[in-house]
Amino acid sequence: MTAHVGERLLTPGEVAALFRVDPKTVTRWATAGRIGSIRTPGGHRRFRESEVKTLLAELTTEANGPA
């Protein structure tokens, strides 16, 4: 999967804030393959904003599913 030109890349801290979890949790998700990540030349993880928002929407839908 290639990044779209001009797509915003989020840091683990930014992703963690959206999901209301610790940044280390986001790193564990990436290691486990739950969320895709890109490595910068310096070795830091970055996450595609579109992928993060899609996952957040899916999890929000599941949480608010039929009662």
N, C-alpha and C positions, 0 to 999 in steps of 0.2 A: 504494500500500500504506500503510495507516495503522497507527500504533503501537497496540498493545493497551494499555488503561488499566492502569497499574501495572507495565508491563513495564520491566525494568531496561535502562538504556542504558549501554553501555560506552565508555570513552575509547579512543583509538587505542593508548595504552600498555597498557591492560588486554587488548585484543585481541591486540596484539603478544606479550604474555607467554604467552597461550594457544597461539599458533602458533609461538612461539619464533623470532620475526623482529623486525626493527627497526620501531619505530612508523612510520617513513617508508615502509616497505614496505606497511603497512596503508593508509596514505593513497594510495599509488600504486594499490593494488587497488581502492579506492573510486573513484578517478578513472577507472580503466579499466572500471568496472562489474562487477568480479568479486564485490564485496560491497556491499550497500546501506548508505547512511549518511543520517543526519539532520543538518541544520545547526542549531546553537543560535542564538538571537538574536545572540550575540556572534561567530558565524561559525565556531565550532569544530565538528568532526565528532563524532558519536556513533553508535554501532552497536547495533542491537537484539540483546539477548543471545540470543534464540531463533534468530535468523538466523545469528549467529556460531557457535552450538553445532551447528546443522544443517550448516553448511559444514565445520566441524571434523570432524564425524562422517563426512561424505562423503569428505573427503580422507584420513581415517584408514582408512576402509574400502578406498579405492583403493590406499593404500600397503601394506595387509595383505592384498591380494587373492590370488588363486590363484598359487602359485609355479610 
